[in-house]
Amino acid sequence: MAAVIEFFDHYGMELSPRDRKRIRSKLPKGGAISIEADVTAETLRTFFSHMALNCRTLSLVLVSSGMRIGEALQLGIRDVNLSTTPAEVTIRAE
């Protein structure tokens, strides 16, 4: 509901209390529902098979190192050592 209100607000459209009530009545009862499952190697392999090479590379670095996306995007050439096997990535403290 919050996303719908934010969407309309972003485009300058005001929802009346009556409209909000009508939208709320159409929503499923009970709140958000999620199903959690462990991520397996097979699941990752399936995801990676559908990705472009650059996305696959970034995803593999994130999964194998435990790095957060922000940390990975801060990496520079000097932080990656490809002369070792396996390659080493240095995460700077800043």
C-alpha positions as CSV (number, residue, x, y, z in Angstrom):
1,M,0.0,0.0,0.0
2,A,2.8,2.4,0.9
3,A,4.4,1.8,-2.6
4,V,1.1,2.6,-4.3
5,I,0.7,5.8,-2.3
6,E,4.4,6.8,-3.0
7,F,4.0,6.1,-6.7
8,F,0.9,8.4,-7.0
9,D,2.6,11.0,-4.9
10,H,5.7,11.0,-7.0
11,Y,3.6,11.8,-10.1
12,G,1.6,14.5,-8.4
13,M,-1.7,12.5,-8.0
14,E,-3.5,12.8,-4.7
15,L,-5.4,9.7,-3.4
16,S,-8.5,10.6,-1.5
17,P,-9.2,8.7,1.8
18,R,-12.1,6.9,-0.1
19,D,-9.6,5.7,-2.8
20,R,-7.1,4.6,-0.2
21,K,-9.9,2.6,1.6
22,R,-11.0,1.0,-1.7
23,I,-7.4,0.0,-2.5
24,R,-6.8,-1.3,1.0
25,S,-9.9,-3.5,0.7
26,K,-8.5,-5.2,-2.4
27,L,-5.2,-6.2,-0.7
28,P,-4.8,-9.7,0.7
29,K,-5.3,-10.0,4.4
30,G,-2.5,-10.9,6.8
31,G,0.4,-8.9,5.6
32,A,3.5,-10.0,3.7
33,I,4.2,-13.6,3.0
34,S,7.6,-15.0,2.3
35,I,9.0,-18.4,1.8
36,E,12.7,-18.9,2.7
37,A,14.9,-21.5,1.3
38,D,18.7,-22.2,1.5
39,V,20.7,-21.1,-1.5
40,T,22.3,-24.1,-3.0
41,A,25.1,-24.4,-5.6
42,E,22.5,-25.7,-8.1
43,T,20.3,-22.7,-7.5
44,L,23.3,-20.3,-8.0
45,R,24.3,-22.2,-11.1
46,T,20.8,-21.7,-12.5
47,F,20.9,-18.0,-11.8
48,F,24.4,-17.6,-13.3
49,S,23.5,-19.4,-16.5
50,H,21.0,-16.6,-17.3
51,M,23.4,-13.7,-16.5
52,A,25.7,-11.7,-18.7
53,L,29.4,-12.3,-18.1
54,N,30.0,-9.0,-16.2
55,C,27.0,-9.7,-13.9
56,R,28.1,-13.3,-13.4
57,T,31.6,-12.1,-12.5
58,L,30.3,-9.6,-10.0
59,S,27.9,-12.1,-8.5
60,L,30.6,-14.8,-8.1
61,V,32.9,-12.3,-6.4
62,L,30.1,-11.4,-4.0
63,V,29.1,-15.0,-3.2
64,S,32.7,-16.3,-2.8
65,S,34.0,-13.5,-0.7
66,G,31.0,-12.5,1.4
67,M,31.5,-8.9,0.2
68,R,28.6,-6.4,0.2
69,I,27.7,-4.8,-3.2
70,G,29.0,-1.4,-2.0
71,E,32.3,-2.9,-1.1
72,A,32.7,-4.6,-4.4
73,L,31.8,-1.4,-6.3
74,Q,34.6,0.4,-4.4
75,L,37.3,-2.0,-5.7
76,G,40.0,-0.7,-7.9
77,I,42.5,-2.4,-10.1
78,R,45.2,-2.2,-7.4
79,D,42.8,-4.2,-5.1
80,V,42.8,-7.3,-7.3
81,N,45.8,-9.6,-7.5
82,L,45.4,-12.0,-10.4
83,S,48.9,-13.4,-10.2
84,T,47.9,-15.7,-7.3
85,T,45.7,-18.8,-7.6
86,P,43.0,-18.3,-6.6
87,A,43.0,-14.5,-7.2
88,E,43.1,-12.3,-4.1
89,V,40.9,-9.3,-3.6
90,T,41.9,-6.7,-0.9
91,I,38.9,-4.9,0.7
92,R,40.0,-1.5,2.0
93,A,39.0,-0.5,5.5
94,E,37.6,2.9,4.5
